[in-house]
């Protein structure tokens, strides 16, 4: 990034670029103005150049984790100063050239009542929030001071660019950090981590992983290896791997790498490159059909609310919203007014704030399940994925003339059946009522409480993932699922085959 000839401009124009390079919000600088004409040192926050204008809004889904050379010099003025400075907050940046102009101060021209005389007066100054250090006339500090030389100019070469390229091509760094999961069971699972390491000159290096808790405090570390025994491919292939065993806590974690180059004496740190969680998992419990049809046919429009459940036992999942897509082309569109949910306490279910409207094409037969894939986010990070399905009846099976309220209480056969990873159970309620839906083994021993709450009238579906109430996978065999509501009970059989 070459800021050596940059006379300024609109700061906000750089923000889309920062969202690609950074992966979190950074508030590092702000701006003060003079607050008392009789006291030159009395400064107050600016009403126009507020802190919000200087915030770097990174995108959690993107991060540039390779070397970035920033070139700057005396002709980096005003916003050229600011962007040279803000880029230095990226952990992969090294600056080359000369200090920037240091024009972090706007000015005005006091009236001297004479056309031949004037002077400028600084009206404010940008500052580093850490320590409230004013930036007026400071310029951006340079990691490697270098400038054009006569010899390079004679050959048509740029000495600053040449130094930057040499650094990039010889840098030792880790990048493309990957986790084998974003949701892990606390105290049970180990999270596998891999990183690609560039070491062009075969330096003596140490690669570590640092684990941070939800408050940003470091709680543990792990070593990376390139020996073929740590989920890292083959020995010596440049792919390094590590494992970290989760603690008993339910919370969000962040992870970064720390690479120490013993030959150069340099240490390289990434920050919050990846995140994972031991909260939940958050799963799709069911959906509530709000349409006038209890039987959905090709060509129908299905308004619905989605129901999520927190299957964890300790922590609340906060700031939940969903994304995703349909896995079948017969869905022509999905719209929603609001894809967010209230916070979900452990063991609780929450219904979506908005209504999802699904549009089905009319040029297919029906008589099959239409699968949907759901991405579930917490605090703007994607941690969980789940699926649910809508059964589309053949066109000739319809109750469009009927009310959207089912006429009778019913329990349908699970689908698929037999099943392996999961199956869906549907039931109909003619009126609002409390529902208990429980899975038993053939001896009558309770295995899983799927529903224990009041539900609205309508058609409902619940997914069973083949696990018991303790989160353990149950054995292959026949299971009974029983629904109790409105003083009645119905039971059907499901076959699990592994």
Legacy VTK file of the C-alpha trace (Angstrom):
# vtk DataFile Version 3.0
C-alpha trace
ASCII
DATASET POLYDATA
POINTS 498 float
0.000 0.000 0.000
1.674 3.146 -1.226
0.703 6.338 0.658
3.840 8.287 -0.267
1.857 10.709 -2.433
-1.523 11.040 -0.727
-2.870 14.518 -0.043
-5.927 13.285 1.810
-9.594 12.757 1.184
-12.660 11.243 2.789
-11.735 8.806 5.542
-14.925 6.734 5.175
-13.907 5.684 1.664
-11.267 3.410 3.197
-13.680 1.531 5.455
-14.786 -1.167 2.951
-11.126 -2.068 2.495
-10.593 -2.329 6.240
-13.540 -4.714 6.505
-11.645 -7.121 4.228
-8.268 -6.774 5.924
-9.341 -6.786 9.586
-11.657 -9.226 11.351
-12.755 -7.257 14.391
-13.710 -3.731 15.429
-10.790 -1.572 16.576
-11.152 1.789 18.314
-7.617 3.152 18.511
-7.719 6.869 17.649
-9.989 9.863 18.126
-10.013 13.659 17.839
-10.092 16.658 20.203
-10.612 20.370 19.498
-9.832 23.536 21.424
-12.461 24.165 24.082
-11.451 27.494 25.628
-10.035 30.498 23.676
-8.278 31.657 26.843
-6.556 28.331 27.505
-4.603 26.896 24.587
-4.199 23.556 26.350
-7.877 22.951 27.148
-9.143 20.306 24.723
-12.584 18.708 24.365
-13.954 15.920 22.094
-14.804 17.059 18.586
-18.498 17.175 17.689
-17.838 16.435 14.003
-14.736 14.219 13.991
-16.140 11.804 16.563
-14.519 8.557 17.597
-16.953 6.637 15.374
-15.375 8.175 12.248
-12.037 6.583 13.107
-13.249 3.100 14.068
-11.923 0.214 11.979
-14.906 -2.058 11.388
-13.489 -5.461 10.531
-15.537 -8.307 9.110
-15.426 -11.448 11.318
-15.712 -13.527 8.168
-12.590 -12.179 6.473
-9.022 -11.431 7.445
-5.824 -10.889 5.476
-3.174 -12.845 7.362
-0.173 -12.407 5.045
2.500 -9.650 5.073
1.354 -6.138 4.159
3.959 -3.496 3.319
2.804 0.101 3.893
4.881 2.771 2.161
4.712 6.318 3.456
6.624 9.592 3.490
6.378 13.401 3.861
3.763 13.671 1.089
1.329 11.496 3.066
-0.778 14.415 4.281
-4.063 14.658 6.205
-5.932 11.464 5.402
-2.684 10.113 3.961
-1.392 10.416 7.539
-4.476 8.805 8.998
-4.511 5.760 6.710
-0.762 5.207 7.155
-1.422 5.242 10.893
-4.563 3.105 10.954
-2.943 0.397 8.825
-0.262 0.007 11.501
-2.875 -1.581 13.781
-2.916 -4.617 11.494
-0.622 -7.312 12.938
0.837 -8.233 9.533
1.926 -4.674 8.589
5.463 -3.333 8.323
6.070 0.296 7.289
8.751 1.445 4.838
9.933 4.894 3.699
10.046 8.083 5.781
7.690 9.449 8.471
4.444 10.876 7.152
3.707 14.602 7.152
2.189 14.678 10.633
-0.825 16.725 9.503
-3.203 15.378 12.106
-4.436 18.929 12.843
-6.989 21.040 10.957
-6.528 24.801 11.048
-8.259 28.098 10.479
-7.062 31.611 9.507
-7.730 34.247 12.195
-8.653 37.677 10.848
-5.671 40.097 11.209
-7.591 42.883 9.413
-4.853 43.286 6.830
-4.846 41.634 3.404
-1.069 41.136 3.342
-0.813 39.266 6.623
-2.234 35.970 7.864
-1.308 33.016 9.977
-2.810 29.550 10.532
-3.912 28.249 13.880
-4.467 24.601 14.741
-8.049 24.015 15.886
-7.620 20.456 17.127
-5.558 17.301 17.022
-6.010 13.607 16.530
-4.760 11.383 19.304
-4.037 7.765 20.231
-6.672 6.632 22.718
-4.101 4.563 24.595
-2.519 7.205 26.828
-4.355 10.062 25.065
-1.223 10.853 23.034
-1.712 13.763 20.628
-0.444 13.215 17.097
0.193 16.793 15.923
3.522 16.953 14.029
4.464 13.425 15.062
4.222 11.635 11.723
3.772 7.888 11.393
6.688 5.905 12.779
8.634 3.795 10.295
9.813 0.229 10.798
12.410 0.410 8.032
13.597 3.870 6.997
14.567 3.764 3.330
14.257 6.194 0.418
15.095 6.486 -3.252
18.772 6.239 -4.172
20.531 7.713 -7.193
21.647 4.260 -8.300
18.154 2.740 -8.225
16.545 5.733 -9.922
19.106 5.510 -12.718
18.038 1.895 -13.263
14.330 2.766 -13.065
13.910 1.015 -9.727
12.060 2.150 -6.610
14.295 1.576 -3.566
11.350 1.626 -1.126
9.329 -0.897 -3.110
12.417 -3.073 -3.483
12.973 -3.149 0.296
9.292 -3.935 0.907
9.304 -6.783 -1.611
12.443 -8.265 -0.094
10.734 -8.314 3.305
7.567 -9.929 1.938
9.475 -12.615 0.041
11.616 -13.549 3.054
9.005 -13.273 5.796
8.370 -16.116 8.209
4.702 -16.240 9.188
1.697 -18.475 9.837
-1.517 -18.038 7.873
-4.796 -19.688 6.887
-5.626 -20.862 10.395
-8.294 -23.575 10.311
-10.298 -25.358 13.018
-11.824 -28.789 12.571
-14.936 -27.572 14.424
-16.516 -24.353 15.618
-18.594 -25.989 18.374
-17.117 -28.471 20.851
-18.379 -30.270 23.939
-16.878 -28.806 27.131
-14.361 -31.071 28.825
-14.854 -33.815 26.225
-13.781 -32.720 22.752
-10.396 -31.632 21.490
-10.281 -28.894 18.874
-7.934 -29.583 15.993
-6.084 -26.558 14.589
-3.929 -26.236 11.499
-1.866 -23.386 10.073
0.228 -22.969 6.964
3.703 -21.687 7.821
5.943 -19.844 5.364
9.612 -20.265 6.201
11.484 -19.628 2.920
14.959 -19.582 4.495
14.441 -22.544 6.857
14.820 -20.529 10.049
14.667 -22.095 13.484
11.088 -21.354 14.585
8.522 -22.130 17.276
4.777 -22.007 16.502
2.287 -21.709 19.343
-1.453 -21.374 19.632
-2.857 -19.023 22.273
-6.401 -19.569 23.556
-8.441 -16.661 24.955
-11.677 -16.839 26.923
-14.779 -14.769 26.291
-13.393 -11.788 28.206
-10.222 -11.717 26.103
-7.926 -13.174 28.780
-5.390 -15.793 27.726
-6.150 -19.091 29.461
-3.948 -21.660 27.736
-1.510 -22.376 24.933
-0.605 -25.298 22.728
2.348 -26.178 20.492
2.134 -26.701 16.729
4.045 -29.464 14.969
4.903 -30.328 11.378
5.556 -33.998 12.039
2.533 -35.669 10.435
1.126 -36.749 13.809
-0.898 -33.691 14.824
-3.596 -33.439 12.182
-0.983 -31.670 10.057
-0.773 -33.660 6.848
2.700 -35.035 6.136
5.907 -34.298 8.015
7.744 -31.295 6.625
4.968 -30.191 4.245
4.578 -26.718 5.773
1.172 -27.517 7.290
1.473 -27.350 11.078
-1.090 -28.806 13.469
-2.112 -28.830 17.118
-4.891 -30.035 19.417
-6.477 -28.279 22.364
-8.655 -30.101 24.888
-11.640 -28.003 25.956
-12.251 -27.078 29.581
-15.501 -27.671 31.483
-16.613 -24.071 30.854
-19.337 -23.170 28.378
-18.254 -19.995 26.596
-16.913 -18.516 23.368
-13.161 -18.754 22.729
-10.819 -16.941 20.391
-7.554 -18.284 19.076
-4.424 -16.782 17.604
-0.983 -17.981 16.595
2.362 -16.818 17.933
5.403 -17.541 15.783
8.901 -17.012 17.180
11.756 -16.777 14.688
14.915 -17.492 16.703
17.265 -16.681 13.813
15.911 -13.149 13.265
14.783 -12.539 16.840
11.314 -11.584 15.577
7.961 -12.648 17.045
4.833 -12.537 14.910
1.363 -12.473 16.461
-1.962 -12.828 14.755
-5.071 -11.838 16.667
-8.534 -13.358 16.992
-8.066 -15.161 13.711
-10.563 -17.883 14.565
-13.256 -18.455 17.137
-15.051 -21.491 18.514
-17.529 -22.178 21.285
-18.516 -24.742 23.876
-21.950 -23.168 24.360
-24.883 -25.214 23.134
-25.027 -26.511 20.520
-27.884 -24.372 19.265
-30.101 -26.519 17.042
-33.274 -26.170 15.018
-35.970 -27.559 17.280
-38.948 -27.157 14.957
-40.858 -24.720 12.829
-44.354 -23.292 13.283
-46.543 -23.323 10.187
-48.486 -20.040 9.955
-50.104 -20.731 6.597
-53.754 -21.379 5.796
-52.757 -24.892 4.714
-51.717 -27.639 7.061
-50.582 -29.610 4.009
-47.991 -27.790 1.892
-48.163 -28.452 -1.864
-46.079 -27.396 -4.885
-46.691 -23.731 -5.664
-47.613 -22.848 -2.086
-46.213 -20.003 -0.007
-45.284 -21.045 3.535
-45.041 -18.378 6.252
-43.370 -19.820 9.323
-41.475 -19.102 12.502
-38.361 -21.087 13.290
-37.745 -22.475 16.784
-34.182 -22.871 18.110
-33.042 -24.754 21.208
-29.948 -24.385 23.376
-28.832 -27.944 24.181
-26.146 -26.760 26.601
-26.474 -26.986 30.361
-24.785 -23.834 31.726
-24.333 -20.853 29.424
-26.799 -18.631 27.592
-26.276 -18.120 23.861
-26.519 -14.379 23.222
-27.231 -12.185 20.188
-28.529 -15.006 18.027
-29.408 -14.643 14.361
-29.508 -17.084 11.468
-28.635 -17.330 7.801
-28.537 -20.231 5.402
-30.109 -21.562 2.254
-32.351 -24.235 0.847
-30.641 -27.328 -0.509
-33.291 -27.867 -3.198
-33.967 -25.774 -6.305
-37.754 -26.109 -5.896
-37.548 -23.223 -3.407
-37.650 -20.057 -5.499
-37.204 -17.519 -2.691
-36.977 -17.092 1.080
-37.715 -13.747 2.720
-37.879 -12.552 6.307
-38.571 -9.353 8.183
-36.179 -10.254 11.006
-33.784 -13.200 11.287
-32.858 -12.579 14.926
-33.777 -14.429 18.114
-33.824 -13.551 21.780
-30.947 -14.868 23.895
-31.397 -18.596 24.526
-30.810 -19.915 28.038
-29.544 -23.511 28.474
-32.286 -26.066 27.816
-34.706 -23.415 26.539
-36.303 -22.892 23.152
-36.886 -19.530 21.472
-39.042 -18.637 18.478
-37.732 -16.321 15.764
-38.624 -12.643 16.072
-39.531 -12.438 12.402
-41.625 -14.512 10.037
-39.856 -16.478 7.317
-41.760 -16.806 4.043
-40.797 -19.698 1.758
-41.905 -19.760 -1.883
-42.138 -23.176 -3.569
-42.100 -23.727 -7.318
-45.183 -25.327 -8.864
-43.426 -27.449 -11.491
-42.614 -30.531 -9.394
-44.599 -33.476 -8.112
-44.193 -33.150 -4.371
-44.408 -36.137 -2.090
-40.935 -35.564 -0.617
-38.889 -33.693 1.961
-37.367 -30.313 1.071
-34.201 -29.781 3.165
-33.012 -26.415 4.509
-29.554 -25.622 5.853
-29.363 -23.126 8.732
-26.290 -21.134 9.809
-26.611 -20.010 13.438
-24.600 -17.014 14.673
-23.837 -15.656 18.135
-22.128 -12.293 18.660
-21.721 -12.076 14.841
-19.752 -15.333 14.608
-20.923 -18.503 12.888
-20.688 -21.302 15.453
-23.418 -23.826 14.623
-25.044 -25.413 11.577
-28.222 -27.466 11.490
-30.899 -28.581 9.050
-34.649 -28.962 9.000
-37.043 -30.075 6.302
-40.523 -29.283 5.035
-42.619 -32.113 3.621
-44.292 -31.179 0.351
-47.425 -33.196 -0.415
-48.394 -34.088 -3.989
-50.549 -31.443 -5.660
-53.675 -33.583 -5.561
-53.482 -33.834 -1.744
-54.634 -30.468 -0.475
-56.754 -28.812 2.187
-56.627 -25.262 0.875
-60.296 -24.891 1.730
-59.718 -25.859 5.342
-58.695 -23.630 8.224
-55.020 -23.386 9.038
-55.883 -25.080 12.356
-55.770 -28.914 12.138
-59.094 -30.617 12.802
-57.657 -33.196 15.171
-54.709 -34.093 17.341
-52.336 -36.353 15.388
-48.817 -37.797 15.407
-47.179 -38.654 12.101
-44.576 -41.237 11.237
-41.036 -39.938 11.569
-39.062 -39.278 8.400
-36.713 -40.709 7.371
-37.405 -44.077 8.916
-35.174 -46.041 9.354
-32.730 -43.214 10.072
-29.060 -42.717 10.884
-27.909 -39.203 11.794
-31.318 -37.697 12.508
-35.033 -37.903 11.886
-37.990 -35.502 11.950
-41.212 -36.062 13.921
-44.358 -34.125 12.972
-47.579 -33.619 14.894
-50.734 -31.500 14.658
-52.506 -29.570 17.402
-56.103 -28.374 16.913
-55.709 -25.827 19.742
-53.044 -24.276 21.922
-51.955 -26.779 24.565
-49.064 -28.169 26.588
-47.130 -30.892 24.762
-44.811 -33.623 26.045
-42.955 -35.457 23.297
-40.594 -38.097 24.703
-38.493 -40.896 23.181
-38.284 -44.265 24.986
-36.377 -47.459 24.318
-38.322 -50.711 23.935
-38.036 -51.418 27.675
-39.867 -48.175 28.462
-36.766 -46.337 29.687
-36.901 -42.615 28.932
-34.152 -41.570 26.502
-34.854 -38.031 25.305
-37.327 -35.249 26.126
-37.917 -33.576 22.780
-40.695 -31.174 23.783
-42.011 -30.079 27.183
-43.844 -26.781 26.754
-46.976 -25.068 25.535
-47.342 -24.804 21.766
-49.693 -22.903 19.512
-52.331 -24.638 17.405
-51.037 -25.790 14.044
-48.591 -28.227 12.474
-45.251 -28.716 14.204
-42.090 -30.701 13.625
-39.200 -31.667 15.888
-35.846 -33.173 14.990
-34.269 -36.008 16.993
-30.533 -36.460 16.470
-30.306 -39.938 17.998
-28.888 -38.713 21.311
-30.181 -39.109 24.852
-30.701 -36.329 27.405
-27.018 -36.559 28.385
-25.851 -35.896 24.827
-24.695 -39.479 24.227
-25.469 -41.312 20.998
-27.975 -44.094 21.584
-27.489 -47.602 20.221
-29.070 -48.969 17.055
-32.550 -50.386 17.536
-36.267 -49.674 17.808
-37.422 -46.612 19.782
-40.861 -45.370 20.722
-41.779 -41.711 20.532
-44.831 -40.701 22.524
-46.772 -37.442 22.491
-49.093 -36.413 25.323
-51.414 -33.431 24.933
-54.996 -32.419 25.663
-55.483 -35.488 27.872
-54.553 -37.864 25.027
-51.434 -39.759 24.028
-50.193 -41.230 20.755
-47.145 -43.469 20.143
-45.210 -44.526 17.079
-42.017 -46.517 16.406
-38.730 -45.263 14.955
-35.838 -47.472 13.802
-32.254 -46.245 14.256
-29.643 -48.012 12.122
-25.939 -47.151 12.300
LINES 1 499
498 0 1 2 3 4 5 6 7 8 9 10 11 12 13 14 15 16 17 18 19 20 21 22 23 24 25 26 27 28 29 30 31 32 33 34 35 36 37 38 39 40 41 42 43 44 45 46 47 48 49 50 51 52 53 54 55 56 57 58 59 60 61 62 63 64 65 66 67 68 69 70 71 72 73 74 75 76 77 78 79 80 81 82 83 84 85 86 87 88 89 90 91 92 93 94 95 96 97 98 99 100 101 102 103 104 105 106 107 108 109 110 111 112 113 114 115 116 117 118 119 120 121 122 123 124 125 126 127 128 129 130 131 132 133 134 135 136 137 138 139 140 141 142 143 144 145 146 147 148 149 150 151 152 153 154 155 156 157 158 159 160 161 162 163 164 165 166 167 168 169 170 171 172 173 174 175 176 177 178 179 180 181 182 183 184 185 186 187 188 189 190 191 192 193 194 195 196 197 198 199 200 201 202 203 204 205 206 207 208 209 210 211 212 213 214 215 216 217 218 219 220 221 222 223 224 225 226 227 228 229 230 231 232 233 234 235 236 237 238 239 240 241 242 243 244 245 246 247 248 249 250 251 252 253 254 255 256 257 258 259 260 261 262 263 264 265 266 267 268 269 270 271 272 273 274 275 276 277 278 279 280 281 282 283 284 285 286 287 288 289 290 291 292 293 294 295 296 297 298 299 300 301 302 303 304 305 306 307 308 309 310 311 312 313 314 315 316 317 318 319 320 321 322 323 324 325 326 327 328 329 330 331 332 333 334 335 336 337 338 339 340 341 342 343 344 345 346 347 348 349 350 351 352 353 354 355 356 357 358 359 360 361 362 363 364 365 366 367 368 369 370 371 372 373 374 375 376 377 378 379 380 381 382 383 384 385 386 387 388 389 390 391 392 393 394 395 396 397 398 399 400 401 402 403 404 405 406 407 408 409 410 411 412 413 414 415 416 417 418 419 420 421 422 423 424 425 426 427 428 429 430 431 432 433 434 435 436 437 438 439 440 441 442 443 444 445 446 447 448 449 450 451 452 453 454 455 456 457 458 459 460 461 462 463 464 465 466 467 468 469 470 471 472 473 474 475 476 477 478 479 480 481 482 483 484 485 486 487 488 489 490 491 492 493 494 495 496 497
